[in-house]
Amino acid sequence: MKITGSDILVETLIEQGTEVVFGYPGGQVLNIYDSLYLKADRIKHVITAHEQGAAHAADGYARASGKVGVVIATSGPGATNLVTGLANAMLDSVPMVAITGNVPCHLLGRDSFQEVDIVGITIPVTKHNFMVTKTEDLADTIREAFRIAKSGRPGPVLVDIPKDVQINTAEYEVQDVVKPFELPKASQEDIEKAAAMIAESKKPYIYIGGGVISATAEEYVPALADKIDAFVGCSIMGITAMPDSNPRKLGMTGMHGSAAASKAKNSADLVITLGARFSDRATGNISKFCNDAKIIHIDVDAAEIGKNVSVDLGIHGDVRDALERIIEKVSPASHPEWHEEVKKLIKFAEDNAAKQIGALTPYQIIETVNSYLPADTPVATDVGQHQMWAAQKYKFEIARTFLTSGGLGTMGFGMGAAIGGCIATGKRTVLFTGDGSFGMNLNEMATAVSQKLPVIIVILNNGVLGMVRQWQKAFYNEHYSQTTLERKTDFPALARAFGADGYSVSNIEQLNKAMTAAVNTNGPVIIDCAIDMDERVLPMIPPGGSIENMILS
């Protein structure tokens, strides 16, 4: 059957299981949008306020659902507005397919209106990208984009489609949903080496990252920890890879991680790393990182093994498969002395925890909001102090419920991600943000209102760019250059202007009233929480520092 390229695109998206796409129309994708209009009963399109918001929504949708997120933008500025979202997905290994329109093939390279080389621009921030110049190649290219996006270490793929390719016709036949490329399997020799190292360990520690979630290996982490009597710490991307209620989980490690989790990792004699990439925020000074421990690193991406930290055993393969085989191979162990040591570290962390200041503290806000929401609530954040406070204090029990920008650290990510997560799950969603981050993409409130999404936006409002100010206080002699915002934005009034509800709170009683109202509201709600501008995120390991330099209070 011969149909137009735009129809081929939409039919292939449907064929590959796409239920929702995010995007913004424009001149070079009008044919695609016409096809979406005619097939609206089979595929939903969500228009956002800006293409960056659409990219973050597709990202949040993918994180929350485990499916491939899809975003569509027109050529030129529409396409370039996706770049931050693509880079964000790339660094956090999120499966996305971005579709961009472009000028007709005969106008490429002529500086035509709204023409950019989006393929060239996005090479560094995508797993792969394509330009389709023949309509008959379009369906297979889209299928390949989906396969690449969800295979191995997931990531974003861009497909650029000139307008004449959308208009021309070609044969189309429905095919099956593409399967990911077969994952590499760890060698039996490596599995046996890992088992032998575990058998020798007296103080084992498991360090989990986002790769555990991508591999759907969450159930195997507590199983291994129980069998070898290990404690567990996580990267920010691995926070939901193990329930917080499990007593073996010590929390997030790294620059702003739990003191107990970071110190226990540094005291271990064996660190088993699963799907984590040892970023600088996680390790600090590499020359002083876990010097007394042997390190096993299991990852589906061979390029990550040994890239940042030298390891004693690198295992390239599917994390889930490797864990399952290691669990079968190792013998049950008990390490009472390790338990006593960790118990002392936990008490040390509790005794030396910094006391927060102000009438309403960040921890009070996080814990109060947490108490009103079920365990399967998607929780999005922007980037900054509020992100770290949420990572430290919110109790996560279910995988894929924490939607945050880890690698790129994208201020403005949260609102789009919350929209995507809410649509993906159909569940009330919360966004923790700061007044600085929220100002980046607050235009997406229009999207949340028009889509009638039950998103609770909790603004931790200190009137400053809190994390940057914290660094200026600690390392720049209190030179608060451009971090005191002096804005007069009335966020509850802004909420009402968008068509949402809004509340201003400055104490726990007001916050409880606002949350009671919010959880009984069917649309978006803003809760503007006043906090002290001098509140800091602690503990903190200074940049380039080590566990010895940890600032506790």
Salt bridges, closest charged atoms under 4 A:
ASP7 OD1 - LYS39 NZ 3.70
GLU11 OE2 - LYS39 NZ 3.19
GLU11 OE1 - ARG42 NH2 2.84
GLU15 OE2 - ARG143 NE 2.70
GLU19 OE1 - LYS67 NZ 3.53
ASP59 OD1 - ARG63 NE 2.37
ASP92 OD2 - ARG63 NH2 2.94
ASP140 OD1 - ARG143 NH1 2.72
GLU144 OE1 - ARG147 NE 3.51
GLU189 OE2 - LYS193 NZ 3.53
GLU192 OE2 - LYS329 NZ 3.90
GLU200 OE1 - LYS294 NZ 3.93
ASP226 OD1 - ARG248 NE 2.72
ASP229 OD1 - ARG248 NH1 2.94
ASP229 OD1 - HIS339 NE2 2.57
ASP244 OD1 - LYS249 NZ 2.65
ASP299 OD2 - HIS297 NE2 3.58
ASP301 OD2 - ARG153 NH1 2.84
GLU304 OE2 - ARG153 NH1 2.77
GLU304 OE2 - LYS307 NZ 3.01
ASP321 OD2 - ARG325 NH1 2.84
GLU340 OE2 - LYS343 NZ 3.41
GLU341 OE1 - LYS203 NZ 3.48
ASP351 OD2 - LYS347 NZ 2.74
ASP376 OD2 - LYS427 NZ 3.05
GLU478 OE2 - LYS473 NZ 3.66
GLU509 OE2 - LYS513 NZ 3.86
ASP534 OD1 - ARG469 NH2 2.89
GLU548 OE1 - LYS288 NZ 3.83
